[in-house]
């Protein structure tokens, strides 16, 4: 498989994983709050019975945009010298802005509804904390692995030089 096809498959896989996770959360929220939110938000227009296809498609598009933003900010071709911390901050800020745009365009909840914004900020903040913790742990694991590989290389290189 060539590199271009692999990138497309990776993008599709990451989008679908994020999409599935998001839909599962929405189904859970619909089962808990769907009947109460039915009149308030088109996200829960079916109440606790499920999600409308329009809602599902909106979140599929949102998942694709979030995946594209992740690919963009963690591309070595574009941001060669930017620290991971700043890449993550800019990526999360971009995701926040795109989410606000989705809220406005698709009228997910009334713009003057404080509880809707509070719920969004709490969910987004919680997601950011989870994502950040995941990235920090992943970077530490990779750093330890690379350090171990470098130490192993140095040992072998020293052993070869000592034999000569």
N, C-alpha and C positions, 0 to 999 in steps of 0.2 A: 504494500500500500504506500503510495507516495505521500509526501509531507502535507500537501494541500488537502488530500482526502482525509488524512488523520486529523488535521485541524478542524475540518468540517464535522467529522464524527465526534470529536472531543467537545466542540461547541454544542452540538445537538444533545449529547449525553448530559453535559452540565446543565443545559437549559431544561431538559426533561426532568432531571433530578430535582432542581429547584422548583419547577412547576408542580411536580407531584407532592413535594413537601408543603408548598403553599396551599394547594387544593385540599390536602388533608387537614391543615389548620383551619381553612375556611369551612370545611364540612363540620369540623368540631364546633367552631363558633356558631354556625347555623343551627346545629342541634341544640346548643345551649341558649342562644339569644335570638334565633331566627324569627320566632313569632313576634317578639317585642320590637325587633328592628325592621320588620317587614314594611311598615309604612314609612320608615325613616330613611332607608338606604336601598338602592337598587341592587346592592350586593346580595341582599337577603330577600329579594322579591318573592321567592317561593317559600319564605318562612323557614320552618325546620324540616321541610320536605327535601331540600337539596339546593343546588346552585343552578342558576339559569345558564344556558350556553353562552350568552353574551358575557356574563361574569367570568366564565371559564376562559373564554378567548382573551378577555382583558388581562387576566393574570398570566396567560401564556405569553402574550406580547410583553408584559412586564418582566417575566422571567427571562425572555430573550434579550431584552434591553439590559437587565442587570448582568447577565452573562457576558454580553458585549462590553459593558463597562469594566468588568473584571479583567477580561482579556486585554482591553485597551490599556488599563493602568498597570498591568503586570507584564506587559510586552517588553521584552528586552531590546526590541528594535527601536522603541520610541523613548522609553525612560531608562536609559542605560545607567545613569549615575544617581538617580533619585533613590533615597533610602526607602526601605519597605514601609516604614512608619508613615512617611508622607504619601506614598502611593496608596496606602490603606485609607488615610484621612481623606484624600481627594476622591478616591473611589466611593467611600461611604457618603461624602457630601454630594457627589453626583447622583448616587442612588436616592438619597433623600430628596433632592430636587426633582428627579424624575417621578418619584412617588407622589410628591405634592402635585405635580402636573397631572398625573393620572387621577388623583382625587378631584381636582378641579374639572378636568375634561369629562370624566365619566360620572361626576357628581356622586361619588361613593358615599358621602354623607354631606349634609348641609354645611356650607362654609362657616356659618355662624354657630355651629353646634360644638360647644366647648368639650363635651364628653368625647365626641368623635376625634377631635384633635388630640386630646389627652391620651385616648387609647392608641392612636397612631404613634404619638411620641413615645409612649411606654413600650409598645411593641417594637418600634424601630430601635429605640435605645437598647432594649434587651437583645435584639438581634445583633446590634453592633458589638455589644459586650461579648456575646457568644462567638461571633466571627473573629473579633480581635483576639480573644483567648485562644481560639483554634489556630490562628495564624502565628501567634507567639509560640505556642507549643510546637507547631510544625517547624518553624524556623529553628528553635532550639534543638529539636531532634535532628534536623538536617545538619546543623552546625556541628553537633557532636559526631555525627556520622562522617562528615568531611574531615574533622579533626582527627578522628581515629584512622581514616584512610591515609591522611597526610603523615601521621606518626608511623604507621605501618610502612609507608613508602620510604620515609627517612631511615627507619631501622634497616630495611632491606638494602637501601643505597649505601648506608654506612657499613653494613656487613660485606657488601661487594667491594667497597673501597679498601676495607681492612684486609681482605684476601689478596689484593693486588700488591 
